[in-house]
Amino acid sequence: MADAGKSIADQIKEQGEVVRKLKAEKAGIDKITEEVSKLLALKAQQGTEKDEKAGGKFVLKTAKGTRDFNPRQMVIRQQAFDKIIACFKRHGAETLDTPVFELKEVLTGKYGEDSKLIYDLADQGGELLSLRYDLTVPFARFLAMNKVGSIKRYQLGKVYRRDNPAMTKGRFREFFQCDFDIAGPTDPMIPDVECVRVVTEILDSLDLSEHVVKINHRKILDGLFEACGVPESQFRAICSSVDKLDKSPWEDVRREMTDEKGLDPEKADQIGQYVLRAGQDDLVEQLLADTKLCSSKSAVEGLEALKLFFRYAELYGVKKRVKFDMSLARGLDYYTGIIYEAVLTNQNPEEGVGSIAGGGRYDNLVALFDPKAKAVPCVGVSIGIERILAILENREANLKMRTVETQVYVAAAQKNLLEDRMKICAELWDIGIKTEMSYKANPKLLVQLQTCEEQGIPWAIIIGQSELEKGVVKLRHVVSRHEEEIERTKLADVLKEKLSAQVV
């Protein structure tokens, strides 16, 4: 809270010193984040005061962690969405949607340490609401509320996280997720492997073939913690630390476990002997022969599950894309079984976007909303589309791209032909041909043809008074500039024939 006896500038200076001191002392990330939030709040207050003194002027920009999308970006996005949806449909999924905000209690307690990133909204008529953090928890709420016991679904929608964004690497506060989930009773690992197959199909279709899907199992992690003597009450906290190994060295993760979370250093060292290992089914066999780890029933169950997973992965042709990575933890509390995360293996430094897909099994989440209902086992995957699009946009930055799908442009060669152009447009719209014309009553022909070339419109209809009197129009192929006369009454049929023979 602001100190009424000090200026905002003085408070900002003091708070800045607090943050710098904490960073120098390598304090806990939660404490640093809390103090940084206070500093940002003071700076925002200072900015508000400056705006008021300046007569209400403000900087015109999008909110932090969000962005606008220009037509070119939207073309790239839509092409990616189309490929993703085609894959989901190929695997028999049906779609649904859920509200962009939920009752706060629906989201509370489902995300572990990441719960602090949930956007809470102001009280709306007695309801405490929050913006959805992901699409998985709302889906589980949907299943419980509607008594749905079995479904294969996909969903594309925006989610929100009160995070510190790195927009150049595809990290935002508002972003799309593309989810694929299989809910309902099944035999072990069959749908789990299909989710990995879906990920590889999507990434291949988006020309991101150089990727690997890292897998682990929550039961292996819990069994590992148990075998190393970690108290059960600390399992989730230590799991959250292990989850940071993809971004931080073991020394930093160990320090967090011991200094911040109070884990005995010897137990942390024992954990380190396991979580830095990776392989395929060979590692599964090695761990099944590990006496210490297999003293935990949970670890054995998880390892046997992965053994079956690798057998099915070979049948589905994805085994070569999978890596068993003991450091993979995924900090969300709702996972109960297999977990996975896809990463690129050929990233350029400027494309350091981290994970591009992730998911796992969450058999108990639906029951949290309706304990009396029959349990609904679930497994799913979420495609990190914004991170993928950051790569695609960068790769296609210099490529020429059409941002309209117009097939035909109706042009006039002289004045006073507006109504004739309008009639032709209406006729072509009626039969589903994508058609445009100039909004000027008497446009110059050269300007109209330049529009066709700039927008990549393949065909132009050119009308003049003499042609209309003869009952014909000129049809111009824009690229070759070849023209031919077409009978006015046959124009629609000729165009349909030419467009059907040409991919536009």
Disulfide bonds with the S-S distance in Angstrom:
none
